[in-house]
Amino acid sequence: MSEFALPDTVNYGEQLSSLPKNTQCLNIACAPSNLQTATSGSQIYFDLINRGFLDPQSMYISYTYTLVSAVGAQMIGVPVYTPFNRVEVSVASQTIDTIQNYNIVMNTLINGSHDVAQKYGQQASYGYNASTGVPTLEQLDGRLMTVNEVGTFAGPLLTILSGSEKLIPLGMMGSVRITLTVDSLSNMFTTAVVPTGFTLSNISLRYKVIEYGPDVDQAIRLSNPNGLTIKTQSFGSSSQNLNAGQVGYTELIYNFRYSSIKSLIAVNGGNALLSNKQFDSVDLTSSNGDYSFSVGGVIYPSKPLSTVTNKAEILQEFRSAMGSVFDKSNNCSINSIEFNYNSTAATTTYSAPAKMYVGTSLEKQIGSNSILSGVSSSDSPISYRINTGTSIGANQSTVTLIVNYDALIIVDPNSKQTVVKT
């Protein structure tokens, strides 16, 4: 009789492993340690508990907002993230992660990773459109406020912790703090109706911590005498100004130093004269130029992205920065109107912002969890190259570069020292 292996679907004798008997999951609701309400300029401190292992995919923030304004205030971006312009993570008072322009980063990532159905399903928590009326497909950006509106938002909190591929050993690290900084009112709303106040209250960071018991903790320490190495990822962001009326070749320099950059995304934002300000991303060339990046003296992509010969390829290249172009779940919510806004004089709206994002992937190998497969910028800064035969428009452009990079969190469980290599 020939030997064969039973298919998994009918292998009823397969031994199932079990968790250690002392395993428990703690569902934590963490309030700020320094305040009860926050307004523009406030810093919100969340101190994570110093025990167990953090589930990185469980972190989300929730809060109540109170607006002081006449009817018709227009909130821009993804409303749940719009109030926050900076997020910082520190361990034992040492900063290990900082994401500047956090609201712009999250607006770009949400538009590049969620289709309209996914945004529709998150309308109540992300805050799109309004709390009354059924939204159309064109009402899944920004929010139209009622007079002195009060409501609640909630959404995942993206940091270097949430990007981890393994649980974060909080009990073996120094004290972990997450700091959120609240943006100015002028950066949150269009100029149609100017609010006089926006207050956050009932602020909470929710996450899950898993405890396996002292036996498992000891086994982890003994089996990793040189410390725990955790692969993760995060985002860097910086902005440069481009003068109004610029024409010809321009190279914007961004001084990022990372050893493994996975992708780059440029947001060709406006200033206060564009409805969505830095959240907008227009075609600065008005279909008469090209874009590219330079990292370590190498041009990415090797052939610049031309708005003259094939502007549509810029959208597919942006999708490659978010993942595989063959992945049906790698979606975006960018329609042809939003993609084709030209110049810094474009007439955008809070509900139909400009989304002509210029992005590209720098990974040498896609889909590997065990390899740092990105490109290094350790020896030289990154440059964003804009070549246009037409003026960028009558207004200044604030160009934000978003860098997705690999990082390693190295934890010494005995001394509780934590080092991050980027």
N, C-alpha and C positions, 0 to 999 in steps of 0.2 A: 504494500500500500504506500503510495507516494506521500511524502510529508507536505503539509501546507499550513499556512497560518490562517486562523479565523479572521474574517473581516471584523473591524471594530464594532460595526453595527450589530453583530450577533455574538460578540465575545462577552458573555455574561459573567465569566469568571475573572474578569479584570479586577485587580486589587485597587481599591480607591484609597488614596492617602487622606489623612485627616490632619487638622490643625492641632497644635499643642493644646492640652486640656485647659490651660490657664488663659487662652487667647480671649481678648475682649476688644470691642470697638467702641471708642468714646466719640460721641458726636458733639463737637465743641461749638458753642456760640460765644465769640470773643468780642467784648465791647472795648472801645478805645480806652487806653490807660491814662490819657491826659485831658480829655474833654468830653462833654455831652452833646454839644452842638458845634458845627463847623461852618465857617463862611469863607469868602475869598481870602486867600493867603494863609489859611489855617493849615497846620500839619496834624495829621491824625495818626496816632501810634497804636499799633496792634502788637501786643506781646504774646507770642505763642507759648503754650505750656511746655515745660522742659521734661517731657516724659514720652515714652513710646516712640512710634514711627508714624510720621505724617503721610497720609495718602495724598500725593500731589495733585490728583485729579478731582479732589473734593472741595477745593477752596473757592468760595464765592463771597461776594460782598453784597449787603443789602442796606437800604436806608430809606428814611422818609425825607422828602424835600418840601420846602415851603417857599413859594415865589412871592415876591412883592412887585407887582406890575399891573399895568392896564391889560385888557384883553388883547390877544394877538401877538404876544412875545413868541419869537421863533427860535427854538433851541436847535443848534446845529450838531452834526455828527451823530454818533450813537449815544442817545441821551444818558444811559446809565454810566457811561465812561466820560462824558463831556466835562463834568466838574473837576476831573483830576489831570493835572498837567505833569505830574512826576510821581513815580513809585520807586521806593528804595527798600532794599532788604539788607539787614545787618545781622552779624553774629558776633556776640560778645563785644558789641559796640564798634566792630569793624565792618565797613560797607563791603558787601560782596556783589551787589547788583544795583544798578541805577538805570531806569528807563525814563529819559526825558521825553517831553511831548507825548505823554502816555495816552491822552485822549485821541491824538492824531494817529498814533500807532495802532490803537485798537479799532478806530474807525476804518483804517486801511485794511487791517487784517480781517475784520468782519465782512467788509464788502468784497474781499478777495477769497473768502472761504465759505460764505453762506449764500445760498441761492434765495430767491424771493420767498419761496415756501418756508424755508428755515427761519427767515427773518419774520415772516407772518406768524409762525408758531411761537416766536419769542417776543411778540409785540408787547404783551402785558408786562413782562419783566424788563425788557430793554428800553421800553418807553416810546416806541415809534408812533407817529401820527398824533393821536389824542386818546383820551379815555372813553370817548363817545363816538358813535358812528363806525361803520364797517369800512376799513381802509381798502383802497384800490392798490394795484401793484406799484403805482407811482407815489404812494404815501408811506413807504417803508424806509424813509430817511428823515432824520430830524423830528421835531415835535412842535406842534402849534399849541401854545398854552392858553388857558382861560385866565380870567382876572384872578389874581392872588391864588393861583392853583396850589393845592396840596395833594401829594400822591406818594407812591413808593416805587422804587426801582431795585432790581437785583440782577447780578451777572457774575460770571466766572472772573477770578482775579488772576491774570497772567503775570507770572514772575519767574525768576530762575528756579524757584522751588516747584512751581506747577509744571515746568518743562522736564522735570526729572523722569528718568526711565525706571527708577527704583524708589522704594519708600525712603523718606528722609528721616534719619535717626535722631530725632529731637532730643531724646534722652541721653545721647552720647555727645551732644554739642553744647556750646555755650548758649546763652539766652538769644533767641531769635526775635527780631523786631521787624515789622513791615510798616513803613511810613508812607502815607499818601498826602500829597500837597494839593490843596484846592486852588483852581485857576481863578483868574479875574473874571468878573461878569462880562466884560467886553469881549472876551474870547469864547464865551459860551453861547452868545446870542447874536443874531443879525441886528442891524441898526434900524429895522422896521419899527419896533417898539423896544425902548431901552428899559429893562428892569432896574429897580433900585435895591433889590435884595434877593438873595438865594441862600437859604439856610438848610443844612443837612442835620438831621436828628435821628434818633433810634438807629445809629450806625452799628453794624454788626459784621464781623468776619466769621464765617462758618467753615469748618473743616473737620475731617475725621482723623483720629489718631488710633492706631492699632497697637495693642500691647500683647506680647507673646509670653511674657513671664521671664523670670531671672535666668532660667536654664538656657533659653534661646539667646538672651543677651550675652551670657557668658560664652556660649558656643560661637557667636559672631566675633567676639573679641579674640578668642583663641585662634580662630581660623583666618583672621586678618591681622597678623602681628604688625604689618607695615601701614595699617590704617585702611579705611574704607574709601574706595574710589567710586564716585557716582557720576555717570554721564548725564548731562542735562543740556539745555539750550536757553538762550534768552535773546533780547533785542536791544540794540543800541540805536540812538536817534540823535541827530543834530541838524541844525538849520543854517542856511546861508542865504544872503540876499542877492537878488539879481536886479540891477537897475532897470527902470522903465525905459522902453524904447530900444533895448539891447538888440543888436542884429549881428550876424556873423558867428564866429566860433567863440565859445566861452567854456572855461573849465573851472568848476567849483571844487574846492579842496575840502575834504573831511578827514580830520586827524583821528581815525579809528585804528587801534592796534589790536588785532585779534589773530590767533594762530589758525583758526578754522572757521572761515566765513562760509555759510551755507547759501545765502542769497542776499541780493540787494534790491531795494525798492525805493524809487524816487517819487516824492509827492510834489508836483509842480504847483504849489499853493499860491494864493494871492495875498494881498494885505487887507487892510480894513475896507477897501473899496469893492472887494468881491464879497458876495453875500455870505459865503461860508468861510471866508478868510483863508487861513492856512489849511483848513480841512479840504478845500477844493483842490483838484489836480487837473490842470488844463493842458492842452497841447500848446506849448510855448512857441512852436515853429509854425503854427497855423497850416499844417499839412505841407510844409515847404522846408524840410530839414531832416535831421537824424539825431539819435541819442546813443550813447554808449558809456561804459564805465571803464576805469583803469585801476587795476589792483596789482601792485608789484611790477609795474611796467608792462603788464599784459592787458589787452583790450578784451572786454566781455560785453556782449557776445563779439566774436571775432569780426563779424561784419556788422557795422552799426545798424540800429533799428531805424529804418527809413520811413518817414511819414509821407514821402513823395511816391515811392514805388509800391508800398504795401503797408498801410497804417494798421490794418487788422492784425498783422503778425505781432504787434506790440502787446495786444491783449493775450495772445497765446503764450508769448514769452513771459508775461506777468504770471500766467497760470503755472508756468514751469517753476517760477520762484516759490509758488505755494505748494507744489507737489508734482506728481506725474500728470502729463496732459492726457493720458489714457485713463486716468482714474475718474470714474463717473461721479464720485463723491467730491472731487476737486472742483467745486463750483464757484461761481461768483454772481454778484447781483449788479451788473453793469449793463445798462441798455445803450442803444446807439446814440441817443441824445446825450446821455451823461458822458459817453466816451468821446464824443466829437465836439466838445466845447473848445473853441480856439481862442488863444491869447488871454492876457490878463484883463482885457476889457469885456470878457464874456459876461452875459447876463444869466447867472446861475440863480437857483432858488434853494431854500432850505430843504425842500422835498424832492428836488432834482439837481443834486450837486454835481460838480465835475468829477469824473472818475477815470481820467486818462493816466493811470499809474504806469510808470516805466520800471519794469523789474526784470531780473534774470537770475537763473540758478548758477552757482559757482561750484556745486558739488562734483567731485570726481567720480563718485559712485553713489547711486541713489538707493535708498532703502536699507542701508546697513546700520544696525544699532550699535555695533561694536567697534566702529571705525570712525575716527575724526577725518571726515572725507572732504572738508572744505578747503578753501584757499587762504593762505596766510597774508596778512597785511602788516606783519610785525616790523618790516624793514622800511616801509614807506606808506604815506597816507593814501586814501582812496580819492579818486577824482571822478566827477560826473561831468561828461562832455556833452554839450549842447551846441549843435551846429544848425543855425537857422538863416534862411534867405529872406525871412520876413520879420519885422519887428515883433518882439514878444508882447507888445501892447502898451497902452498908455499908463499902466500901473506897474509898480514894483512887484516882483515875485519873491516869495519866501519859499525856497526849495528845501524840503526836509528829506534827508536820506535815512532810510531804515535799514539796519544791518541785522540779519539773523545769523547768530554764531553758536558754535558748540562751546561747552564749558565742562570742566571737571571739578566737582566738589570733593575735596579730600578731607576726611575726618579722622582725627586720632581719638579713638574712644576712651583712651586712658587719660590724656591731658585735656580732652574736649576742645582741642585746637582745631579750627576749620580754615582751610585755604582753598581758594577758587582759582583755577588756572583757565585763562581764556586765550 
